[in-house]
Amino acid sequence: MTMHGNQGTGAKPARDQSVAIKELEKMLAEAPSPERASVKIAQMIKVARNEVAVLRLEKGSLRFVYPPELRAAGVIPVSSSAVAARTASTGTSLLSNSFARMKHASLFESVRLGVKDENQASEQMPIQKIMSVPVSQVGGKVLGVIQVSRKGLDSSLAGVDFTTDDLKHLEQAATILARMPFMEEGTPIA
């Protein structure tokens, strides 16, 4: 497990990532939505759409705003030991490439995401690697959390390890999300 570090070796050059961050900012300025943000972040970090989650802080708990399938799955109290709760309560980022070995609640991993056809495989893969970043206003007030994971039957099948550069780019994306209306408590989630 690594807390926010310095430089790593990202799959994309930093210049390409800074262009992607600017594209995210422009896209959300034109039409802010948690789905658009999550799809762009998935492309930037090279994960599947169902490996990005955006949670918003509401009355002392975190509620999923993306993916939509998890909106009705319940809330995560900030006082709990869940990774998202610790990210929100401490305001610090986390990167773990050995997440499956950590004790964690796997309730949300069992929810089927993006399966539209009942004939498709419905088995959800467990999270093997994760980055969890607070979505905070400039003054430091935490509005929520964004998590990006890599899923698979085991760590070797889940894809490449996350790097500190990946974490840095996710933190940059989180600063953009902090300005979006869908992150404000009480705002309807479209």
KAGI-V832788 format. One line per field, one symbol per residue. ss: DSSP state (~ for helix, > for strand, _ for the rest). phi: phi as a letter, one per 30 degrees, with the letter a starting at -180 (. if undefined). burial: + if it has 16 or more other C-alpha atoms within 10 Angstrom, else -. A space follows every 10 residues. Layout:
# KAGI-V832788
ss = ???
phi = ???
burial = ???
This chain:
# KAGI-V832788
ss = _>>_______ ___~~~~~~~ ~~~~~~~~~~ ___~~~~~~~ ~~~~~___~~ ~>>>>>>>__ >>>>>>_~~~ ____>>>___ __~~~~~~~~ ___>>>__~~ ~_____~~~~ __________ ______>>>> >>>>>>____ _>>>>>>>>> >___~~~___ ___~~~~~~~ ~~~~~~~___ ~~~_______
phi = .bdecccbcd dcdedddddd ddddddeddd adaddddddd deddcibded cbbbbcdbhi bccdcadedc ecdjbcdddd cdeddddddc icdbbbcbdd dddadceddd ddcicccddd dcdddddcbb bbbdcbdedj ddclbcbbbb cldbedcdjd ddcddedddd ddddddddcd edcdeidecc
burial = ---+-----+ ------+--+ +--++--+-- -++++-++++ ++-+++++++ ++++++++-- ++++++++++ ----++++-- -++++++++- +-+++++-++ ---------- -++------- ---+-+++++ +++++++--- -+++++++++ ++--+--+-- ++++++++++ ++++++++++ -+++----+-
